[in-house]
Amino acid sequence: MTPIDMTELARRAAEEGILDVAYATVDAPFGRMLVAATPRGLVRTAFDKERTDDVLTELSSRISPRVLEAPARLDGVRREMDEYFEGKRTEFQTPIDWQLSQGFLRRAREACAAIPYGEVRTYKQLAIAAGSPEAVRAAGNAMARNPIPIVVPCHRVLRTGGGLGGYGGGLECKRWLLDLESGLMRL
């Protein structure tokens, strides 16, 4: 039996229009991350602590069962993330596919995506920017379940008073990202 050439399989699947979700990994300073994209854009990033099988199952059930490891399809976002982690990029250019976010969650995440590099907002400010000033707790939940951390920079959202709050990658990761963006990180 001939071994399967995954690169060729991914190329053919894309060529035939049957690759709905491509995924790959990125080496981050705090562990590996999974990145996944549809033809419309980046749809999911996941920290190493999230099991890859669980993330792929989620993508398969919520988007399409046609999910395939295809690193070449994600070269752009992988390069951008590497540059970001090296302190050489302050803004992501990769398109985002928002299909895992609806209603207020999407508005809150879009407001989060607009927070400039090196700046922070509170959950209250995020709720206001998303059009629901009283929805502070919902803004926190939108960040806690953000399907595209780093690129949709939920690490830039803090508690009123400056407390870190929570973070899917862990508080050490959130602090590392904030230090990187504030210039405190020595690269």
Buried (B, 14 or more C-beta within 10 A) or exposed (E): EEEEEEEEBBBEBBEEEEBBBBBBBBEBEBBEBBBBBBEEBBBBBBBBEBEBEEBBEBBBEEBEEBBBBBBEBBEBBBEBBBEBBEEEBEEBEBBBBBBBBEEBBBBBBBBBBEBEBEEBBBBBBBBBBBEBEEBBEBBBBBBEEBBBBBBBBBBBBBBEEEEBBEBBBBEEBBBBBBEBBEEEBEE
